[in-house]
């Protein structure tokens, strides 16, 4: 199941947006309020989704100035990856956040709305954080 959020236009060059997203210490300010117990360093993070699960993330196959990929480390409730695709628009950057998850149909029905919320909140909060 692939869930794509609304794209955000960030009033910063693509290099600056990429550098911001390439450090997990910046991600706490991007997360929705249901995220608790946040811990991070530059290369990874761990947190709790209220009432659901503990998650650890690390970077996957990042492509400088084009894509950031976050993947789970260790035990996760399901297989997924979280991506931010960056589009250089000169002095601004278009960021599209999406989540690709391997879920059975029943879990997909239950998780769709929280996942949509996650990708949309992350894009909107990125706009605010970099504003």
Buried (B, 14 or more C-beta within 10 A) or exposed (E): BEBBBEEBEBEBBBEBBBBBBBEBEBBBEBBBEBBEEBEBEEEBBBBBBEEEEBBBBBBBEBEEBEBBBBBBEEEBBBEBBBBBBBBBEEEBBBBBBBBBBEBEEEBBEEBBEEBBBBBBBBBBBBBEBBE
